[in-house]
Amino acid sequence: MQILVYLAVHPAGATTDELCKAIWPHRRPHAAAGSFYTAVSHLRQTLHTATGGREAITHGGDRYQLDHTITDTDFARLLAAARRTTTAPAPGAAGGRVAGGRRLVPG
């Protein structure tokens, strides 16, 4: 589960080394890598079943990444909302709208 959470909050993904250091910081690298490969294999199998045969975790080179085109997380929604908010006009500016079309100022 920790691997899934880590990948969910790191949209650009992570290397095996980064994941091992984050999840098993006190283990020797070789032992952490063994635990990682076992855990990620089980996780990928579980997600493969849960998504109807799709690959929710991609692996390219040494980088693992959650495929956000087939997964949805609260964190991804929060990041998207933050991006929309930073590009919205300032309150009181022409339009004064934010995500969802709600007006911030009367008029």
N, C-alpha and C positions, 0 to 999 in steps of 0.2 A: 504494500500500500504506500509506503514512503516513496518509492520510486515514482509511482503515479502522481502523488502530490507534488513532488519535486519538479517533475516535467510539466505539470499543470501550471505551476507558478513561474516557470522559466520557458516562455514561449519559443525561444530560440533553441531550446534543447540543451543537452549537456553531454560531455564525453563520459566514458566509463570511469576515468580517473576522478572527474568532478563529482559524479554520483557516488562513487565509493567513499571519497573523502567526506562528503556531506552526510551520508547515511551510516557509515561505519568508521568514524574518525579515529578510533583507538585500535583498530585492527591493522595488522600488517597488510601491505598492499596486495600480496598474493592471496591471503585468506579473504580479504574483502572482495577481491575480484571473483573468487570462486562463489562466494555468497551472492554477489551481484548477478552473475550469469544464471545461477539457479533461480533467483527471485524474478529476474526479468523474463526468463523463459516461461515460468508459471503465469506471470502477469500477462504476457502476450497471448498465451493460450486462453486465459480467462476472457480477455478483451475480445479476442477473435470470435469466441462463442457469443459473447454479449452483443457484438456488433453485426452478427449475421455473416461472419466470415471475412470481415474487413480488417485491415491492419491498422489498429489504432496507434501503435507505437512504431514509428519508422526508424530505420537504422541505416545511416550512410557514412561510410568511413568508420570512424570511432564515435560518431555522434548519434545519440538517441533523441527522438523528438516525438511529442504527442501530436498526432494529426488532428489539428483543430477544425478540419473540414468535416470530420465525422464525430468529433467529441464536443461537448459543451460544458463549460465550467463557470461557476460564479465568478472566478477570478478573471477569466477571459471577457465576461460581460462587463465587469468593473473596468477593465482596461479600455474596452471599446467605448464605454460611457465617458470615461475620462478624456479619451481622444476627441469625442464629439463635443464635449464641454469646452475643451481648450480651443476648438475652432469655431465655437458659437460666438455671435456678437456679444459684446459686454452689455450688462443690464442698462437700459436706458438708451442704447444705441438703436438705430433703425432695425426693426424686427424684434429684438429682444427675446428671441426664442432659444430653447434648449431642446435636447432630445425628447421626442414624444410630442412636439408641437405645442407645448404649454408656454403661455406668455409669462414672462417675469415681471413685466411692467404693464400698467393699464394702458389702454389705448386701442 
